[in-house]
Amino acid sequence: MGTFGRGPGQTARRALSGCDLGFVERDPVAAALAGGPPAMFLLTGIQAAGKSTVRQLLAERFPRSVHVRGDLYRRMVVNGRLNPVPSAGPEVVEPLRLRHRLAAAAADGYHRAGFTAVLQDCFLGEMLPFAVSQLRSRPLWVVVLAPSAEVVARREAGSSKNAYREWTVEMLDRILRAETPRLGLWLDSSEQTPQQTVDEILSRTGATAGVR
């Protein structure tokens, strides 16, 4: 469990220094949808929460957009990879931070080039404020998909993929709800289709929970 940290403690507060979480005064999401200045989204949730589908659908709504897969930077490692498994010690924390720094840098690069970027990974525990602190682009919205553990387990059972090996749904759900700072927009998407989730993200992020 220590892999992801234990809630918004000192590390999380340090990572958030300089980040002003609050209301935005206008609707830059609508502007980005209309082809204006781009936006930045950080999307997280536990495995099988629907992140991959939602990130693609969300990006498709914008005229110039990209989704950045954080896990790509883990899979790039050929030898010496340290995976964040329940038994992992503190030695896994720095590789995880490296992965998030690289993904954030890529997302920022696309944003500077005029693309609305959707950065998606499993940012849990202290890694959520750390990832937020690595993103320089604004406007930025944090979106946490939080369907119930029962719904996630049902989705996982009906999937051809095996997202859970060392971890269980209950373990990651506990880290999400008990150890992850309540940053941004948390959505219980248990009863939603992916399109409905995207609709809610767009309707609620334009006026709330922006990071400045």
C-alpha positions in Angstrom: 0.0 0.0 0.0 2.9 2.3 0.7 3.6 2.5 -3.1 1.0 5.2 -3.6 1.4 7.0 -0.2 -1.0 7.3 2.6 -3.2 10.3 1.8 -2.6 14.0 1.7 0.3 14.2 4.1 3.4 16.4 4.0 4.5 15.0 0.6 1.2 15.8 -1.0 1.1 19.3 0.5 4.6 20.0 -0.7 3.7 18.8 -4.2 0.7 21.1 -4.3 2.6 24.2 -3.2 2.0 26.9 -5.8 -1.1 25.2 -7.2 -4.3 27.3 -6.6 -7.3 25.1 -6.7 -10.4 27.1 -7.1 -13.2 28.4 -9.4 -12.4 29.7 -12.8 -14.0 33.0 -13.8 -15.0 32.0 -17.3 -15.5 28.8 -19.4 -12.3 28.0 -21.2 -13.6 24.4 -21.9 -16.3 25.9 -24.1 -13.6 28.0 -25.8 -11.4 25.0 -26.5 -14.4 23.1 -27.8 -15.0 25.9 -30.2 -11.5 25.9 -31.5 -10.0 28.5 -29.1 -7.1 28.2 -26.7 -6.5 24.5 -25.7 -7.3 23.0 -22.3 -5.6 20.4 -20.2 -7.2 17.4 -18.4 -5.7 15.0 -16.0 -7.8 11.9 -15.8 -7.4 9.2 -13.2 -9.1 6.3 -11.4 -8.4 2.7 -10.5 -7.9 0.0 -13.1 -11.0 -0.9 -15.0 -12.7 2.3 -13.9 -13.3 3.3 -17.6 -10.3 5.7 -18.0 -9.2 4.4 -21.4 -12.6 4.7 -23.0 -13.5 8.0 -21.4 -10.1 9.6 -22.3 -10.6 8.8 -26.0 -14.1 10.0 -26.1 -13.2 13.2 -24.2 -10.3 13.9 -26.6 -12.5 13.3 -29.6 -14.8 16.2 -28.6 -12.1 18.8 -29.2 -11.1 19.9 -32.7 -7.3 19.7 -31.9 -6.7 17.1 -29.2 -4.4 14.3 -28.0 -4.5 11.8 -25.2 -1.3 10.9 -23.4 -1.1 7.4 -22.0 1.0 7.6 -18.8 1.5 3.8 -18.7 3.4 4.0 -22.0 6.4 5.3 -20.1 6.4 2.3 -17.9 6.2 -0.1 -20.9 9.1 1.6 -22.6 11.5 0.2 -20.0 13.2 -2.9 -21.4 15.3 -4.0 -18.4 15.2 -2.9 -14.8 11.5 -2.1 -14.6 10.1 -1.7 -11.1 6.4 -2.2 -11.0 4.2 -0.7 -8.2 3.0 -3.9 -6.7 1.6 -4.3 -3.1 4.9 -5.8 -1.8 7.1 -3.0 -3.4 9.2 -0.9 -1.2 10.3 2.8 -1.4 12.6 2.0 -4.3 9.6 1.9 -6.6 8.5 5.5 -5.8 11.2 7.3 -7.9 10.5 5.2 -11.1 6.8 6.0 -10.7 7.6 9.7 -10.3 9.8 9.6 -13.4 7.0 8.0 -15.4 4.6 10.8 -14.3 7.2 13.6 -15.0 7.7 12.3 -18.5 4.0 12.0 -19.2 3.4 15.5 -17.9 6.2 16.9 -20.0 4.7 15.3 -23.1 1.2 16.6 -22.3 2.6 20.1 -21.7 4.4 19.9 -25.1 1.3 19.1 -26.9 -0.6 21.8 -25.1 2.0 24.4 -26.0 1.6 23.3 -29.7 -2.1 24.1 -29.5 -3.6 20.7 -28.6 -6.1 20.1 -25.8 -4.4 17.3 -23.9 -5.9 14.5 -21.8 -3.3 12.9 -19.6 -4.5 9.6 -18.2 -2.9 7.2 -15.8 -3.5 5.5 -12.4 -2.6 8.5 -10.2 -3.4 7.4 -6.6 -2.4 8.5 -3.2 0.3 11.1 -3.1 1.0 10.5 -6.8 -2.1 12.6 -7.7 -0.9 15.9 -6.3 2.6 15.1 -7.5 1.3 14.6 -11.1 -0.7 17.9 -10.8 2.5 19.7 -9.7 4.4 18.5 -12.8 1.9 20.0 -15.2 2.6 23.6 -16.2 -0.2 24.1 -18.7 -3.3 26.0 -17.8 -6.3 25.8 -17.7 -6.0 22.4 -16.1 -8.8 20.2 -14.7 -8.4 17.1 -12.6 -11.1 14.4 -13.1 -11.3 11.3 -10.9 -13.5 8.4 -12.1 -14.8 6.7 -9.0 -17.4 4.0 -9.9 -18.1 1.6 -7.0 -15.8 -1.3 -6.4 -18.7 -3.7 -7.2 -19.2 -2.1 -10.6 -15.5 -2.2 -11.3 -15.3 -5.9 -10.3 -18.2 -6.6 -12.6 -16.6 -4.8 -15.5 -13.3 -6.6 -14.9 -15.1 -10.0 -14.9 -16.7 -9.3 -18.2 -13.5 -8.0 -19.9 -11.1 -9.9 -22.1 -8.2 -8.1 -20.4 -6.8 -8.9 -17.1 -6.2 -5.6 -15.4 -5.8 -7.1 -11.9 -2.9 -9.4 -11.0 -1.1 -8.5 -7.8 -3.7 -6.0 -6.8 -7.4 -6.5 -6.1 -10.2 -4.2 -6.9 -10.9 -3.7 -3.2 -7.2 -2.8 -2.5 -7.0 -0.1 -5.1 -10.5 1.2 -4.3 -9.5 1.6 -0.7 -6.4 3.6 -1.7 -8.5 5.8 -4.0 -11.1 6.6 -1.4 -9.0 6.7 1.8 -5.5 7.8 0.7 -6.0 10.0 -2.3 -6.5 13.8 -1.8 -9.9 15.0 -3.0 -8.6 17.2 -5.8 -10.7 18.2 -8.7 -13.9 16.6 -9.9 -14.8 13.2 -8.5 -17.4 11.3 -10.6 -19.3 8.3 -9.5 -19.7 6.9 -13.0 -21.2 3.6 -11.8 -24.5 4.0 -13.7 -23.3 6.1 -16.6 -22.3 5.1 -20.1 -18.9 6.5 -21.2 -20.6 9.1 -23.3 -22.7 10.3 -20.3 -19.5 10.5 -18.3 -17.9 12.7 -20.9 -21.0 14.9 -21.1 -20.8 15.4 -17.3 -17.1 16.2 -17.4 -17.6 18.8 -20.0 -20.7 20.3 -18.3 -19.0 20.6 -14.9 -15.3 21.4 -15.5 -15.9 24.6 -17.5 -16.9 26.5 -14.4 -15.4 24.5 -11.4 -12.3 22.8 -10.0 -9.7 24.4 -12.2 -6.1 24.4 -11.1 -4.5 27.9 -11.6 
